[in-house]
Amino acid sequence: MNNLTAFLHDYHLLGLAIGLLTFLIIGIFHPLVVKGEYYFGIRCRWWFMALGFVCVIASVIVSDILWSTLLGVIGFSAFWSIHEIIQQEERVHKGWFPRNPKRTYPWDKPEEDDRD
């Protein structure tokens, strides 16, 4: 164990630290999902998938319990964000979040020509 983990373990604060950092990680992913959908649409779900795989693999490799746990939390938060990106697009469609005027959305229909 490194010094930080040893300190947290010795004073029975490891669980509290993991809980607090998990809360912060989940809180950070919400604006990432919102901004990712706004600027890139659901295409950014692949970035979340790649981040998830990298963090889960790193979690298995890292031996320190604190860092291994946090990498696992980041990895699975990234996997959950794949679902949230799709849900975010639906929230934008319902008008709950702003649309990016520079993007086209799947529900946008091209205007029909009425010259017939």
C-alpha positions as MATLAB code, in Angstrom:
seq = 'MNNLTAFLHDYHLLGLAIGLLTFLIIGIFHPLVVKGEYYFGIRCRWWFMALGFVCVIASVIVSDILWSTLLGVIGFSAFWSIHEIIQQEERVHKGWFPRNPKRTYPWDKPEEDDRD';
ca = [
       0.000    0.000    0.000;
       1.145    3.516   -0.666;
       1.266    6.171    2.055;
      -2.153    7.667    1.324;
      -3.905    4.320    1.255;
      -2.062    3.181    4.384;
      -3.076    6.360    6.212;
      -6.719    6.014    5.158;
      -6.720    2.326    6.096;
      -5.059    2.871    9.482;
      -7.584    5.544   10.473;
     -10.555    3.620    9.044;
     -11.199    6.312    6.441;
     -10.673    4.241    3.295;
     -14.356    3.456    2.810;
     -15.315    7.067    3.425;
     -12.717    8.302    0.922;
     -13.849    5.795   -1.708;
     -17.475    6.801   -1.168;
     -16.711   10.510   -1.450;
     -14.555   10.071   -4.553;
     -17.196    7.837   -6.149;
     -19.771   10.566   -5.544;
     -17.472   13.131   -7.176;
     -16.698   10.875  -10.146;
     -20.383   10.292  -10.845;
     -20.973   14.033  -10.501;
     -18.249   14.767  -13.044;
     -19.697   12.368  -15.596;
     -23.074   14.172  -15.749;
     -21.707   17.364  -17.353;
     -19.439   15.241  -19.569;
     -22.525   13.484  -20.929;
     -24.423   16.754  -21.424;
     -21.526   18.516  -23.163;
     -20.582   15.426  -25.153;
     -24.103   15.085  -26.542;
     -24.330   18.821  -27.239;
     -21.126   19.013  -29.264;
     -20.771   15.506  -30.715;
     -24.143   13.771  -30.435;
     -24.303   10.094  -29.586;
     -21.076    9.476  -31.522;
     -19.135   10.207  -28.335;
     -20.482    7.000  -26.786;
     -17.475    5.259  -28.337;
     -15.148    7.483  -26.320;
     -16.946    6.471  -23.149;
     -16.663    2.820  -24.151;
     -12.927    3.143  -24.775;
     -12.426    4.968  -21.470;
     -14.434    2.283  -19.700;
     -12.354   -0.556  -21.098;
      -9.057    1.209  -20.351;
     -10.070    1.949  -16.758;
     -11.456   -1.538  -16.086;
      -8.286   -3.161  -17.419;
      -6.153   -0.736  -15.397;
      -8.255   -1.536  -12.329;
      -7.325   -5.184  -12.654;
      -3.638   -4.379  -13.116;
      -3.235   -1.851  -10.281;
      -2.586   -3.509   -6.921;
      -3.408   -0.574   -4.610;
      -6.983   -0.978   -3.355;
      -7.826    2.751   -3.445;
      -6.656    3.353   -7.003;
      -7.966    0.023   -8.250;
     -11.399    0.817   -6.841;
     -11.441    4.338   -8.261;
     -10.400    3.081  -11.699;
     -13.228    0.559  -11.520;
     -15.693    3.293  -10.580;
     -14.494    5.488  -13.447;
     -14.701    2.546  -15.855;
     -18.239    1.587  -14.962;
     -19.336    5.240  -14.817;
     -18.058    5.532  -18.384;
     -20.034    2.426  -19.371;
     -23.172    3.882  -17.771;
     -22.563    7.123  -19.687;
     -23.081    5.222  -22.953;
     -26.688    4.691  -21.893;
     -26.965    8.257  -20.605;
     -25.795    9.735  -23.931;
     -28.747    8.094  -25.671;
     -31.092    9.262  -22.907;
     -29.623   12.764  -23.177;
     -30.513   12.896  -26.857;
     -34.106   12.067  -25.901;
     -34.047   14.822  -23.250;
     -32.895   17.298  -25.904;
     -35.717   16.135  -28.187;
     -38.238   16.755  -25.387;
     -36.834   20.257  -24.920;
     -35.423   19.667  -21.444;
     -31.892   20.561  -22.586;
     -30.756   23.002  -25.289;
     -30.136   21.883  -28.856;
     -26.892   22.631  -30.604;
     -27.932   24.806  -33.573;
     -24.882   23.682  -35.559;
     -25.947   20.018  -35.514;
     -28.691   18.078  -37.207;
     -30.693   15.647  -35.124;
     -32.311   12.373  -36.207;
     -35.808   13.760  -35.672;
     -35.196   16.772  -37.930;
     -36.979   16.360  -41.232;
     -35.762   18.148  -44.346;
     -38.241   20.732  -45.573;
     -40.328   19.473  -48.462;
     -40.593   21.401  -51.687;
     -44.217   22.444  -52.411;
     -43.743   23.338  -56.106;
     -45.856   20.437  -57.417;
];
